[in-house]
């Protein structure tokens, strides 16, 4: 995957911003996941075969991983910011340094979780990143991903890319995914999101 210098610089700035804000972000997440996200994680977990091993990209403070593990899912926790690794290590969780844009993802996994993460991937890098995730999944494996709703880009400390519901759905299908379901979600800051659960088309039974 070829990554242009501007995309690399934006990725570096995003990581630096999270290094600085990780502690305050953690303080906001002590009661996570909120009920709506917990319901989404449960629905996702129910789609996975057992035993299930999931890669979480951008684990942050790790509360979503905590919840998935209560549902019997083994989670490989990763984040691009060392500060988040330190926070989780203090709670006794092993976490690996991984940047979804620049690093190999390993696998294959039954699932990949990328909540509030791919919003920071340059529009031009979105297709390569989605193909990389697809390649890290077992045939028919599932991706859970959330994207902010809109058509613009923000550069206010974080490089954040907004997508319309249909626009990102098209990127998923172009990369080789089939969307199982999606839903609209408004967070505590009144920001609208779309959450998608998509499967790799490889290994799916053909329609009769």
C-alpha positions in Angstrom: 0.0 0.0 0.0 1.5 3.3 -1.1 0.9 6.1 1.4 1.6 9.7 0.4 3.6 12.1 2.6 0.6 14.2 3.4 -1.4 11.2 4.7 1.5 10.1 6.8 1.8 13.6 8.3 -1.9 13.7 9.1 -1.6 10.3 10.7 1.3 11.4 12.8 -0.5 14.5 14.0 -3.6 12.5 15.0 -1.4 10.1 17.1 0.4 13.1 18.7 -3.0 14.6 19.6 -4.2 11.4 21.2 -0.9 11.1 23.1 -1.7 14.4 24.7 -5.4 13.8 25.3 -5.4 10.2 26.3 -5.8 10.7 30.1 -8.7 13.2 29.7 -10.3 10.9 27.1 -10.0 8.0 29.6 -11.7 10.0 32.3 -14.7 10.5 30.0 -14.9 6.8 29.2 -15.1 5.3 32.7 -18.7 4.2 32.2 -18.3 3.1 28.7 -19.7 1.5 26.7 -22.9 3.4 26.9 -26.1 1.2 26.5 -26.5 1.8 22.8 -23.0 0.9 22.0 -23.1 -2.1 24.3 -26.1 -3.3 22.4 -24.2 -2.9 19.1 -21.2 -4.8 20.5 -23.5 -7.6 21.6 -25.2 -7.8 18.3 -21.8 -8.0 16.6 -20.5 -10.6 19.0 -23.6 -12.8 18.3 -22.6 -12.9 14.6 -19.2 -14.4 15.3 -18.5 -18.2 15.4 -16.9 -19.6 18.6 -14.1 -19.5 19.5 -13.8 -15.9 18.2 -10.7 -13.8 18.1 -11.2 -10.2 17.2 -8.7 -7.4 16.3 -9.7 -4.1 17.8 -8.1 -1.2 16.0 -7.8 1.9 18.2 -8.7 0.3 21.5 -8.2 3.6 23.4 -9.0 3.1 27.1 -10.2 -0.4 26.3 -13.8 -0.3 27.6 -15.3 -1.8 24.5 -12.7 -4.6 24.6 -13.6 -5.2 28.3 -17.3 -5.6 27.3 -16.6 -7.9 24.3 -14.5 -10.2 26.6 -17.5 -10.5 28.9 -19.4 -11.9 25.9 -16.8 -14.6 25.3 -14.8 -12.9 22.5 -11.0 -12.9 22.6 -9.8 -9.4 21.7 -6.4 -8.4 20.4 -6.2 -4.9 21.8 -4.2 -2.4 19.7 -3.7 1.4 19.5 -1.4 3.8 17.7 -0.9 6.0 20.8 1.5 4.8 23.5 -0.5 6.7 26.1 -3.5 4.4 25.6 -1.3 1.4 25.9 0.0 2.7 29.2 -3.5 3.3 30.5 -4.6 -0.2 29.7 -1.4 -1.7 31.1 -2.2 0.0 34.4 -5.5 -1.9 34.4 -3.7 -5.2 33.7 -4.5 -5.5 29.9 -1.8 -6.3 27.3 -2.1 -3.9 24.4 0.0 -3.7 21.2 1.1 -0.6 19.3 -0.5 -0.7 15.9 -1.4 1.9 13.3 -4.1 0.7 10.9 -2.7 3.0 8.1 0.9 2.0 8.2 1.2 -1.4 9.9 0.4 -5.0 9.0 -2.7 -6.3 10.9 -1.9 -9.9 11.2 -4.7 -12.4 11.4 -6.7 -14.0 10.2 -9.5 -13.0 12.6 -13.1 -13.8 13.0 -13.8 -10.1 13.4 -12.3 -6.6 13.4 -13.7 -3.7 15.5 -12.9 -0.2 14.4 -15.1 2.2 16.3 -14.4 5.9 16.1 -11.1 5.1 14.3 -11.4 5.2 10.6 -12.7 8.7 10.8 -9.1 9.7 11.0 -8.0 8.0 7.8 -7.5 10.2 4.8 -10.3 9.8 2.1 -7.7 8.7 -0.3 -6.4 6.0 2.0 -9.8 4.6 3.0 -10.0 2.0 0.2 -6.5 0.6 0.9 -7.2 0.4 4.6 -10.5 -1.4 4.1 -8.9 -3.9 1.8 -6.2 -4.4 4.4 -8.8 -5.1 7.0 -10.6 -7.5 4.6 -7.3 -9.4 4.0 -6.9 -9.8 7.8 -10.3 -11.5 8.2 -11.2 -15.1 7.8 -13.5 -15.8 4.9 -16.9 -14.3 5.9 -15.4 -12.5 8.9 -17.1 -9.5 10.2 -16.1 -5.8 10.5 -17.8 -3.4 13.0 -17.0 0.2 12.1 -18.4 3.6 12.9 -18.1 6.8 10.9 -19.2 10.4 11.5 -21.9 11.6 9.2 -21.2 14.4 6.8 -19.3 15.3 3.7 -16.6 17.6 5.0 -13.1 17.2 6.6 -11.9 18.9 9.8 -8.3 19.7 10.7 -8.6 21.1 14.3 -5.9 19.1 16.1 -7.3 15.9 14.7 -7.7 15.2 11.0 -11.3 13.9 10.8 -13.1 12.8 7.7 -16.9 12.7 7.5 -18.8 10.3 5.3 -22.5 10.1 4.2 -24.2 6.9 5.1 -24.3 5.8 1.4 -20.9 7.1 0.7 -19.1 4.9 3.2 -21.3 2.0 2.4 -20.1 2.2 -1.2 -16.5 2.2 0.0 -17.2 -1.0 2.0 -18.8 -2.8 -1.0 -16.0 -1.6 -3.3 -13.4 -3.1 -0.9 -15.2 -6.5 -1.0 -17.6 -6.3 1.9 -21.3 -7.1 2.1 -23.1 -5.0 4.6 -25.1 -7.1 7.1 -26.7 -4.1 8.8 -26.2 -0.4 9.7 -27.7 2.0 12.1 -27.8 5.7 12.9 -26.4 6.8 16.3 -26.2 10.2 18.0 -23.5 10.5 20.6 -23.5 12.4 23.9 -22.1 15.5 22.1 -25.1 15.3 19.6 -22.8 14.2 16.8 -24.4 11.8 14.3 -22.7 8.6 13.3 -23.4 5.6 11.2 -22.4 2.2 12.5 -21.9 -0.7 10.0 -21.5 -4.4 10.4 -20.1 -5.8 7.2 -18.7 -9.2 6.2 -16.0 -10.2 3.8 -17.8 -11.4 0.6 -15.2 -14.2 0.4 -16.6 -17.4 1.9 -20.2 -16.2 2.1 -22.7 -18.7 0.7 -24.3 -17.6 -2.6 -27.9 -16.6 -2.6 -30.2 -19.4 -3.6 
